[in-house]
Each structure stands twice: as structure tokens, then as C-alpha cells.
Amino acid sequence: MQQGCSLSAHNPLNPINPINPREAAREHKPDTDTTQPTSREQELADWAPNSEHEALANSAHADLDAEADKFRCKQLADGRIAKNLDAAFTLWLRRGIEGGYLTRRTNRPSDQPAASEPHRHNLGCEHVLDLLTPYEKLFDHEGGRGSNPWISARSRLADLLNHGTTPDVALADILQEVAA
């Protein structure tokens, strides 16, 4: 969460953030409690981004929490809190997307999809059989695993596919070996 901006930091009685000179010139009523946030400030403090904001931030790979904090700080700093916070924040995000200045979301492990193992082809996998079965009658089926041309062709095709050879090229290679 971004630090440095909170409702208490804008408290006129806070010595670190003294009263605004324009406010000092005004007469304050003695019964007014200036330590409490106004209802608009409280509304801003209670406000949270909605699902539309989440979708916009996700599409821009932006950090929604950081942007919401910056938005709140800007509202307080300007002294003009928007009447419709949702609409104002939607505009904030859209302008940030157009201008390319939104805070980028950091890639936490929970943000990234689970990496799956790439498929390893083998002599019995669907990919190998789909490619080679139409040509099955070209191969002899006699013999054990090491000497059976049909099984050897399927195993060789799986190896070629696993090494990145395109299916068409791998199949052509296998069929060329059979023709030889």
C-alpha cells in the first residue's frame, strides 16, 4: 500500500501539516471540531473500487490498490472530493491507461497462472496416433518392441515432435524412412 497520504495527514491541527494559509485567515467557530473528517472525507475513506475498476486495472496490468490510494490522495489534495467517486475513479483509470502512467502490477505468484508441464509425446499419445494411423498399413507389425517397425515409427515420431519438429515435417520424415 502506498504511504504518505491519509486523512490524518490533512488534519489542520497536525503540526507536520499545518493549516492552509487561506484557512488560517478564516474565522473558525469555537464549537467546530476540526479534528474529525468531513462526511465527504469519510465517504472517500470508506469508498472502494468496484468490479468495473478491477476489470479496467487488470486489462492495463495496473495495480488497483496503488491507483485507488493515489486517487484518494489527489481528491484530498485538491480539496474537491468528487460527488460520484466511482465515475471519477473510472475516468482516473481511463486517463491513466491512455497516458500510460498507471502503476504497474507486480507479478506475485498468486497473480500468475499455474504453469503446466508441456505435453510430452509418446508412442501411444493421441497426437502421434492421429498423425500416423492413416499410414499404419505401410508398416510391418511383427516383432518385439525394438524390432517392430510400427512401434518404432510411432516412437520416432514422438521424439521428433518432442524436439520441436512440426507435425507435417515429422510425419514426412517418418514416411520417407518407411519408403527407403
Disulfide bonds with the S-S distance in Angstrom:
Cys5-Cys73 2.16
